Amino acid sequence: MKKIVLLWACTLTSVMVQAQEAEHVDSLNDINAIKRDTSFIYAESTMRDALEAQSGAQAILELKLYDWLRSSHPDENAEVLVTNSKDKWFPLLTKRGRYNRVFVYVSKRDVLPVVEIPAPVETEEPVQPVPVLDEVLVPELTSDEESMAAIFNFDDIEPYIKGLKNEGRLHAYGKYASLPEDDPCYMFVYDKEGSIVAVLRQLEGGKHYNLRTLKEDNVRNYKNCGAIWLQF
């Protein structure tokens, strides 16, 4: 029976020693991780008495905090910040033979909280109207352009051209086959039924705009249609 009790006591002691050793290893790993992390400030002290070691580590940590604040944040009240952070200091106790080693650390964020700037409130901006045409290339319709845009029948093209001739304002005109490719002119585009389906303005360089829709267009968009062009 005595052998059983003795064996149990030895086993319990062994388990306790192993648990203490595991805890010691964990504490050392935590300490090493904290030392590598620049977001923490730490201090340590080793003495026979654990309380004295903790007091010494805390005194060293306080001095290190003052140095950090005065060098990195000189506009802050270091004394108030250090005092207010003391409840966020964390101690770790390890053994060095017969001596006690106390490691005390604190996060810089707990000493000097980061002020978060609120995200800007997104407001809906009024939708700006997008001009359909380039105002430099295509200004507002002239009175002549308005008159041409109002012609919808093929039979009305000839009287309109004769009127320009009589006024001495017609420079040239013709069918699509003789269309000047790069010179400014106007075009009446008509279909087989004799309807004017589009009135186009050709700018220098051959770019076309529709005088009715005020959008960019092209005479090639109108299949199986003819065209009469004119120049003022």
C-alpha positions as CSV (number, residue, x, y, z in Angstrom):
1,M,0.0,0.0,0.0
2,K,2.8,2.3,0.9
3,K,4.4,1.6,-2.4
4,I,1.2,2.6,-4.2
5,V,0.9,5.9,-2.3
6,L,4.6,6.7,-2.9
7,L,4.2,5.9,-6.6
8,W,1.1,8.1,-6.8
9,A,2.9,11.0,-5.1
10,C,5.9,10.6,-7.4
11,T,3.5,10.6,-10.4
12,L,1.7,13.7,-9.2
13,T,4.9,15.5,-8.6
14,S,6.1,14.7,-12.1
15,V,2.9,15.9,-13.6
16,M,3.1,19.2,-11.7
17,V,6.7,19.7,-12.7
18,Q,5.8,19.0,-16.4
19,A,2.9,21.5,-16.2
20,Q,5.2,24.1,-14.7
21,E,7.8,23.5,-17.4
22,A,5.1,23.8,-20.1
23,E,3.8,27.0,-18.6
24,H,7.4,28.3,-18.4
25,V,7.9,27.5,-22.1
26,D,4.7,29.3,-23.1
27,S,5.6,32.3,-21.1
28,L,9.0,32.5,-22.8
29,N,7.4,32.2,-26.2
30,D,5.0,35.0,-25.3
31,I,7.9,37.2,-24.2
32,N,9.9,36.6,-27.3
33,A,6.8,37.3,-29.5
34,I,6.2,40.6,-27.7
35,K,9.8,41.6,-28.0
36,R,9.6,41.2,-31.8
37,D,6.4,43.2,-32.0
38,T,7.1,46.9,-32.4
39,S,3.5,47.7,-31.3
40,F,4.5,46.9,-27.6
41,I,6.8,48.6,-25.1
42,Y,8.2,46.3,-22.4
43,A,10.6,46.0,-19.4
44,E,11.9,43.2,-17.2
45,S,13.6,42.7,-13.9
46,T,15.0,39.6,-12.2
47,M,15.2,39.4,-8.4
48,R,14.8,36.8,-5.7
49,D,11.5,38.3,-4.5
50,A,8.8,38.3,-7.1
51,L,7.1,41.5,-5.9
52,E,10.4,43.4,-5.9
53,A,11.0,42.1,-9.4
54,Q,7.6,43.3,-10.6
55,S,8.1,46.7,-8.9
56,G,11.4,47.1,-10.7
57,A,10.0,46.1,-14.1
58,Q,7.2,48.5,-13.7
59,A,9.5,51.4,-12.8
60,I,11.6,50.7,-15.9
61,L,8.5,50.4,-18.1
62,E,7.3,53.8,-16.8
63,L,10.6,55.5,-17.8
64,K,10.6,53.8,-21.2
65,L,7.0,55.1,-21.8
66,Y,8.0,58.6,-20.9
67,D,11.0,58.5,-23.3
68,W,8.8,57.1,-26.1
69,L,6.1,59.8,-25.7
70,R,8.5,62.7,-25.4
71,S,10.4,61.7,-28.5
72,S,7.6,60.5,-30.8
73,H,4.6,62.5,-29.4
74,P,6.0,65.7,-27.8
75,D,2.7,67.5,-28.0
76,E,0.9,64.9,-25.8
77,N,0.7,65.0,-22.0
78,A,3.0,62.1,-21.2
79,E,2.3,62.1,-17.5
80,V,-1.4,61.7,-17.9
81,L,-1.1,59.1,-20.6
82,V,1.3,56.9,-18.6
83,T,-0.9,57.1,-15.5
84,N,-4.0,56.2,-17.4
85,S,-2.4,53.3,-19.1
86,K,-1.2,51.5,-15.9
87,D,-4.3,49.3,-15.7
88,K,-3.4,48.0,-19.2
89,W,0.1,46.8,-18.2
90,F,0.4,43.0,-18.2
91,P,3.1,41.1,-16.2
92,L,4.5,37.7,-17.0
93,L,6.4,35.7,-14.4
94,T,9.2,33.2,-15.2
95,K,11.9,31.5,-13.1
96,R,15.7,31.8,-13.5
97,G,16.9,29.2,-11.1
98,R,16.1,30.6,-7.7
99,Y,15.3,34.0,-9.1
100,N,12.1,35.4,-10.3
101,R,11.9,37.2,-13.6
102,V,9.0,39.6,-14.2
103,F,8.3,40.8,-17.7
104,V,5.9,43.7,-18.0
105,Y,4.5,45.0,-21.3
106,V,1.8,47.4,-22.7
107,S,0.4,48.1,-26.1
108,K,1.2,51.5,-27.6
109,R,-2.4,51.8,-28.6
110,D,-3.4,51.4,-24.9
111,V,-1.1,54.3,-24.0
112,L,-1.9,56.6,-26.9
113,P,-5.2,55.5,-28.5
114,V,-5.4,56.1,-32.3
115,V,-8.0,58.6,-33.1
116,E,-10.1,57.2,-36.0
117,I,-11.1,59.7,-38.6
118,P,-14.7,59.0,-39.6
119,A,-15.2,58.1,-43.2
120,P,-16.7,60.9,-45.3
121,V,-20.4,60.7,-45.8
122,E,-21.2,59.9,-49.3
123,T,-23.6,62.3,-50.8
124,E,-25.3,62.0,-54.1
125,E,-24.0,64.6,-56.5
126,P,-26.5,66.1,-58.9
127,V,-26.2,64.5,-62.3
128,Q,-24.7,66.9,-64.7
129,P,-26.2,66.8,-68.2
130,V,-23.8,65.5,-70.7
131,P,-23.8,67.5,-73.9
132,V,-24.7,65.4,-76.8
133,L,-22.6,67.3,-79.2
134,D,-19.2,69.0,-79.0
135,E,-20.2,72.7,-78.4
136,V,-17.0,73.8,-80.2
137,L,-17.7,71.8,-83.3
138,V,-21.5,72.0,-83.3
139,P,-23.0,75.2,-81.9
140,E,-26.7,75.8,-81.7
141,L,-28.5,75.4,-84.9
142,T,-28.6,78.4,-87.2
143,S,-31.8,79.5,-88.8
144,D,-30.8,77.8,-92.1
145,E,-30.1,74.5,-90.2
146,E,-33.5,74.7,-88.5
147,S,-35.1,75.2,-91.9
148,M,-33.4,72.2,-93.4
149,A,-34.2,70.0,-90.4
150,A,-37.9,70.9,-90.9
151,I,-37.9,69.5,-94.5
152,F,-39.4,66.0,-94.5
153,N,-40.3,65.4,-98.2
154,F,-38.0,64.9,-101.1
155,D,-40.2,67.2,-103.3
156,D,-39.4,70.1,-101.0
157,I,-35.7,69.9,-101.6
158,E,-35.8,71.5,-105.1
159,P,-37.8,74.6,-104.1
160,Y,-35.5,75.1,-101.1
161,I,-32.3,74.9,-103.3
162,K,-33.9,77.3,-105.9
163,G,-34.6,79.8,-103.2
164,L,-30.9,79.7,-102.1
165,K,-29.9,80.3,-105.7
166,N,-32.2,83.2,-106.1
167,E,-30.7,84.7,-102.9
168,G,-27.2,84.2,-104.2
169,R,-26.4,82.0,-101.2
170,L,-25.8,78.6,-102.8
171,H,-22.2,77.7,-103.5
172,A,-22.6,74.2,-104.8
173,Y,-24.9,71.1,-104.7
174,G,-25.2,67.6,-106.1
175,K,-26.0,64.0,-105.6
176,Y,-24.2,61.6,-103.2
177,A,-21.9,60.4,-105.9
178,S,-20.2,63.8,-106.0
179,L,-20.2,64.4,-102.3
180,P,-17.1,66.3,-101.2
181,E,-15.6,63.9,-98.6
182,D,-13.6,66.3,-96.4
183,D,-15.3,69.7,-97.0
184,P,-18.1,71.1,-94.9
185,C,-21.6,70.6,-96.4
186,Y,-25.2,69.6,-95.6
187,M,-27.0,66.5,-96.8
188,F,-30.7,65.6,-97.2
189,V,-30.9,61.8,-96.8
190,Y,-34.0,60.3,-98.4
191,D,-35.5,56.8,-98.7
192,K,-37.3,55.1,-101.6
193,E,-40.6,56.5,-100.5
194,G,-39.3,60.1,-100.8
195,S,-39.1,60.8,-97.1
196,I,-36.2,62.8,-95.7
197,V,-35.0,60.4,-93.0
198,A,-32.1,62.5,-91.9
199,V,-30.5,65.9,-92.4
200,L,-26.8,65.8,-91.8
201,R,-24.1,68.3,-91.3
202,Q,-20.7,67.3,-92.5
203,L,-17.8,69.0,-90.8
204,E,-14.3,69.5,-92.1
205,G,-12.6,66.0,-92.0
206,G,-15.8,64.1,-92.8
207,K,-17.5,63.9,-89.4
208,H,-21.3,63.9,-89.6
209,Y,-23.9,65.2,-87.2
210,N,-27.7,64.8,-87.4
211,L,-29.5,68.2,-87.2
212,R,-32.6,66.6,-85.9
213,T,-31.2,64.4,-83.1
214,L,-28.2,66.6,-82.4
215,K,-26.1,63.4,-82.2
216,E,-23.2,62.2,-84.1
217,D,-24.3,60.3,-87.2
218,N,-23.1,59.1,-90.6
219,V,-24.7,58.9,-94.0
220,R,-23.5,55.3,-94.2
221,N,-26.0,54.4,-91.4
222,Y,-28.8,54.8,-93.9
223,K,-28.8,51.8,-96.2
224,N,-30.7,51.9,-99.5
225,C,-31.1,55.7,-99.3
226,G,-30.0,58.5,-101.5
227,A,-28.6,61.9,-100.6
228,I,-28.6,65.5,-101.9
229,W,-25.8,67.7,-100.6
230,L,-25.3,71.4,-100.7
231,Q,-22.9,74.1,-99.6
232,F,-23.7,77.7,-98.8
